[in-house]
Amino acid sequence: MTIPPLLMGHPLASKEHASYALLTMSRIRKFEEAVEDLFGRGMMHGTMHLSIGQEASPAGVCMALNLNDQITSTHRGHGHCIAKGANLMRMVAELLGKENGYCGGRGGSMHIADVETGNLGANGIVGGGIPIAVGAALSSQLMNKGTVAVSFFGDGAMNEGAFHEAANLAAVWKLPVIFICENNGYGMSSSTELAFKLDKLSDRGLGYGIPGVTVDGNDVAAVYEATEAAVARAKAGEGPTLLEFVTYRWKGHSRSDKNLYRTKEEIDEWKTKDPILHFEHVIKERGLLNDEEIAEQHRLAQEQVIGAVNEAMKGKPADPAGLLDSVFKKVSA
Amino acid sequence: MSDRKLTMSEALREAMAIALEERPEVFILGEDIGIYGGAFGVTGDLYHRFGKERVRDTPISELGIVGTAVGAALSGMRPIVEIQFSDFTAQAMDQIVNQAAKIHFMVGGGLHVPLVLRAASGSGTGAAGQHSQSLEGWFANVPGLKVVMPSSPYEAKGLLLAAIDDPNPVIFMEHKLLYKVAGTEDVPEGAYRIPLGVSRVVREGKDLTVVATGIMVSRVLAAAAELDKEGIALTLIDPRTISPLDMDPVYESLEKTGRLMVVQEAPEHGGFINEVIAKVVTSQSMGHLIAPVARLAGMNVPIPYAPQLEKAAVPQVDDIIKKAREVVANWR
């Protein structure tokens, strides 16, 4: 299975960039469809949170980041992980509870981290990763690394104290961090109408003295452009930016969700705003990729995901014998 | 060497200064630790010696402070967080318990969190229920955290340097009544480390084994001096770290004394001392006991305000003397 090297730059900059952006979104979608299927067939346990419909955000953001730029992610984090460059086989293996999974079966879907790609980890606590990204940015500032830290979180996290404290600290210290709110309309079942008295969640930036920008989160090019501007600001030492990407999750919050809080019409309406279809339309119109080339990206993505699943299935189940030795990092002599 | 009888504040400050000099990745962050010098004066002049970047004043945001330290620790730094009163760790609990403690384990070992969280703990200052608690037991119950309770200036300096070296999150509980008291032992000027997870036998005696932590170590020592006059000789063991917990010296001592007394300031119910008792009675050591185990702990009440109430709520020297006499007299 070949993993394409990370490619930076505008998703519409070239045929190569357009292919890469499409492939990334398709890999996220097909990965999540595959694990949902495994889940439905009883081959995966626990729970998982799917980001189908939200693929433009991780794909567009990560095209504005270097490999050594860091991210913190959320419970709905498969897309961030994949877009930052994670190995699909090790992700599936983790979800299957295998020893060769990213976390050796100790974390599952909500705790995948990948040091090599600057991914400080998904997080099971809403808002938990936001202060951690601020700390990564402080480390960058103190050590003059020239890197940025990005914290992905949902609309729900913006009402956590962690967001408030982290945003303020980052603002007063002018840290190179970007706060990315993927506003998918719901914190589990609570709509943003119930949870906020704001039209644009990015208006919260004003309260911290930092810019807040809202863009169409299903437009991978718009996501890239907003992130790229925030990265430039961060690297210039001007401090953090709050970005709001308006999007929608097609699937329920998690496996227990019966979608009682929203209508089928609303879900169908958002499916017409599919970020992948939207991007295909744009790149065809611009003559960057034709139908065949588009189909090829999806075929590649499918091949990679199937390869990852088949390979992961062969892994050894995680062994309880190693548990106690995994709690602390050994003190070196 | 001339006498170096430091207070615990001074010893802790020396340890931090050594770490700041030795390692560029060490920095301190917390509320009022800069120009103010810390609510209890522990950071003192470090701000002037090492600058505002490395001795970093923060807004009043305990969750944000600890979370920022976690992120920095994951990214090559070695932060020391000062939480003004250990009670305020409640504000930061998610980052301590759900993040710092678990990241190394949950992600399969690829990340680790070299973080020290220093907090002023304990009662005796008339600050009442939200500024006087002994919360070490909370943290000892969370796999992934090490919990240190220094009992003297000498111990504090060596343990803090070891805690800063440790690649894991360490909760360092400093009893605030010890801050301003000069120790009885000289504190070496340079660096020395006391490994985490090794109990100390503070004194030896044939009649009774006492396990005590933090400030209770000095109270037990004061009690022991009185009891010596009565012909009751006690062994005192200071675990230093309640997680990990080194029980071997306790087992060894019980072979000689046959009597166990455990002392802590924290409330009795669910407290750390119960773990010591459980380990003894579920081990071979049980066979050496010739008396019921004696337990002396804080009352199961919030720390009260009025001085006589506050003293009554936690073990004092006289309480220790009385209890020790009972154990030895009733079980000859």
Chai-1 contact restraints between the chains, C-beta under 6 A:
chainA,res_idxA,chainB,res_idxB,connection_type,confidence,min_distance_angstrom,max_distance_angstrom,comment,restraint_id
A,Y102,B,G108,contact,1.0,0.0,6.0,A-B,restraint_1
A,C103,B,V107,contact,1.0,0.0,6.0,A-B,restraint_2
A,C103,B,G108,contact,1.0,0.0,6.0,A-B,restraint_3
A,G104,B,G108,contact,1.0,0.0,6.0,A-B,restraint_4
A,R106,B,F105,contact,1.0,0.0,6.0,A-B,restraint_5
A,R106,B,M106,contact,1.0,0.0,6.0,A-B,restraint_6
A,R106,B,G108,contact,1.0,0.0,6.0,A-B,restraint_7
A,G107,B,M106,contact,1.0,0.0,6.0,A-B,restraint_8
A,G107,B,V107,contact,1.0,0.0,6.0,A-B,restraint_9
A,H111,B,M106,contact,1.0,0.0,6.0,A-B,restraint_10
A,H111,B,V107,contact,1.0,0.0,6.0,A-B,restraint_11
A,A113,B,V107,contact,1.0,0.0,6.0,A-B,restraint_12
A,A113,B,L111,contact,1.0,0.0,6.0,A-B,restraint_13
A,V115,B,G110,contact,1.0,0.0,6.0,A-B,restraint_14
A,L120,B,L74,contact,1.0,0.0,6.0,A-B,restraint_15
A,G121,B,V107,contact,1.0,0.0,6.0,A-B,restraint_16
A,I125,B,D94,contact,1.0,0.0,6.0,A-B,restraint_17
A,I125,B,N98,contact,1.0,0.0,6.0,A-B,restraint_18
A,G128,B,Q99,contact,1.0,0.0,6.0,A-B,restraint_19
A,P131,B,G64,contact,1.0,0.0,6.0,A-B,restraint_20
A,P131,B,G67,contact,1.0,0.0,6.0,A-B,restraint_21
A,P131,B,T68,contact,1.0,0.0,6.0,A-B,restraint_22
A,I132,B,G67,contact,1.0,0.0,6.0,A-B,restraint_23
A,I132,B,V70,contact,1.0,0.0,6.0,A-B,restraint_24
A,I132,B,G71,contact,1.0,0.0,6.0,A-B,restraint_25
A,V134,B,T68,contact,1.0,0.0,6.0,A-B,restraint_26
A,V134,B,G71,contact,1.0,0.0,6.0,A-B,restraint_27
A,G135,B,T68,contact,1.0,0.0,6.0,A-B,restraint_28
A,G135,B,V70,contact,1.0,0.0,6.0,A-B,restraint_29
A,G135,B,G71,contact,1.0,0.0,6.0,A-B,restraint_30
A,G135,B,A72,contact,1.0,0.0,6.0,A-B,restraint_31
A,A136,B,G71,contact,1.0,0.0,6.0,A-B,restraint_32
A,A136,B,S75,contact,1.0,0.0,6.0,A-B,restraint_33
A,L138,B,T68,contact,1.0,0.0,6.0,A-B,restraint_34
A,L138,B,A72,contact,1.0,0.0,6.0,A-B,restraint_35
A,S139,B,A72,contact,1.0,0.0,6.0,A-B,restraint_36
A,S139,B,S75,contact,1.0,0.0,6.0,A-B,restraint_37
A,S139,B,G76,contact,1.0,0.0,6.0,A-B,restraint_38
A,S139,B,M77,contact,1.0,0.0,6.0,A-B,restraint_39
A,G161,B,L63,contact,1.0,0.0,6.0,A-B,restraint_40
A,A162,B,L63,contact,1.0,0.0,6.0,A-B,restraint_41
A,E165,B,S61,contact,1.0,0.0,6.0,A-B,restraint_42
A,E165,B,L63,contact,1.0,0.0,6.0,A-B,restraint_43
A,E165,B,G64,contact,1.0,0.0,6.0,A-B,restraint_44
A,A166,B,G64,contact,1.0,0.0,6.0,A-B,restraint_45
A,L169,B,G64,contact,1.0,0.0,6.0,A-B,restraint_46
A,L169,B,T68,contact,1.0,0.0,6.0,A-B,restraint_47
A,S326,B,F105,contact,1.0,0.0,6.0,A-B,restraint_48
A,V327,B,F105,contact,1.0,0.0,6.0,A-B,restraint_49
A,V327,B,P143,contact,1.0,0.0,6.0,A-B,restraint_50
A,V327,B,G144,contact,1.0,0.0,6.0,A-B,restraint_51
A,F328,B,N168,contact,1.0,0.0,6.0,A-B,restraint_52
A,K329,B,H104,contact,1.0,0.0,6.0,A-B,restraint_53
A,K329,B,H112,contact,1.0,0.0,6.0,A-B,restraint_54
A,K329,B,P167,contact,1.0,0.0,6.0,A-B,restraint_55
A,K329,B,N168,contact,1.0,0.0,6.0,A-B,restraint_56
A,V331,B,D166,contact,1.0,0.0,6.0,A-B,restraint_57
